Amino acid sequence: MSSLKDSTARARLQQGDPARQAFVLLRTVFTIAPIAFGLDKFFNLLTDWPAYLAPWVDQLVPGTAQQAMYAVGVIEIVAGILVAIRPLWGALVVAAWLVAIIVDLLILGDFYDVALRDFGLFVAALALAQLARVAPSAARSGD
């Protein structure tokens, strides 16, 4: 019965279908944004990224806060690439990563607005994961 539901859902996710379009939009943004933000961790053009790191996290990781941001940048780049090639698993990785960011921001106590925005992104990443479950095989790239 489950495979019948899956094939019916896949049939609905055709080219002009709004759900298919939502899948493509979410997959695109969750590929580009993590890669762009990850790259910026090396250049600090958008903001001073180390300021977003809770002091207790900075004390836990070796090196400076900027060096921790380099590691964060690599993780974000890998997550974006994963969304591009395996959207189901990539979306779940991005969702988990957003939870970690939200916890860090809430503990830091200065960026509640960013934490709320990231909660919205977390929900969108979960929506992408749900859509990826029924996306046509060509768009699923092996998921």
N, C-alpha and C positions, 0 to 999 in steps of 0.2 A: 504493500500500500504506500509506503514511504517513497519508493522509486516512482510510482505513478504520480504522486504529488510533485516530486522533483521535476519530472519530465514536463508536467503541466506548467509548473512555474517557469521552467526554462523556455518553453514555447511562448510564454507571455513576454519574456525579455528579448524581444526582437528589436531590430534597428530603430523604429520610430516610437517604441514604447517608453513612456515616462520613467518607468523603473529602470530600464536599460540606460536611459540618459542620465538618471541619477547615479547609477553605478559608474558610468564613465566620468562624470563630473567629480564624484568623490575619489575615485581611483586617481584621477589626474592631480587633484589638489593634495592628496596624501602621498603622492610621489614627489611632486615639486616642492611643497613646503618643507618637509623634513630635510630634504637635500639642501635647499637654500639656507634654512636656519642652521643646519649642520656646518655648511661651509662658512657661514658668518661667525661661527664660534672661533674660527682661526683669524678673523680680521676685525671683529667688533665694530662693524660699520653701522649696524642697525641699533645697537645698544651696547652698554658695558655688561657683557654676559656674566662675569664673575660676581656682580652685585646681586644676581638672582640665586646665588648658591648659599644655602643656609650655613651659618658658621659651624654648626656641629657636623655637617657633611664635609665641609672643608677640612675640619680636623681629622675626620675619618680617612680621607683619601690622601695618599702620599703626594708630595709636591705642592705647588701653589694652586690657587683657585683657577687661574688661567689655564694651567696644565690640566686640571680637572675638566675644564670646558673643552679642551682639545679632545679628550676621551668622549665627552658628551657629543661633540660634533661628529665624531666617527660613528657613534651609535646611531645618531639621527640620519646620517647619510646611508648607512646600511639599512635602516628601517625603510627609508624612502625607496631604495632599490628593491627591497623585498616586496613592497606594495606593488611596484611595477611588474614584477615577474611572478609573484605568488600573492595575489590580492587578499585572499582569505587569511593566510598566516601573517602577512604584512600588516593588515588592518588590526589583527589581534595584538601584534607586537607594538604597534603605534598606540593602541588603546592602553596597554599596560604601561608604556612609557609615559603617556599623559597622566595616568594616575600617580606615578612617581613624581612627576613635575608638580602636580597639584598638591601633593603631600608636602613637598619641599617648600612651595610658596606659602601654604597655610602655616607651616612651622616658622618660616621666616617672618610672617606677620605684616609685611609691608605691601604685598601685591595681591590683595584679595580680588581686585578687578581682573587681573590676569588669570588667577586661579579659576574664576567663574567662566571666563572665556575658554580656558582650556577644558573645563567640564563640558562645555558645548561641543568642543572638538572631540572629546572622548566619546560623547554620544554619537557624533557623526561617524567616528571610526567604527563603532559598533554597528551602525547602520550599513556601512560599507562591507563589513564582515558578513552581515546577513544577506545582502545583495550578492556578494561573491559566492555564496553557497548555491545560488540558483542561476548564476550568469552562464551564458552559453560557453561551451568548452573553449572556443577560440579566445574569449576574453578572460577565461579563468587561468590560462597558462599553467595547467598542471595541477590546480587545486582540486 
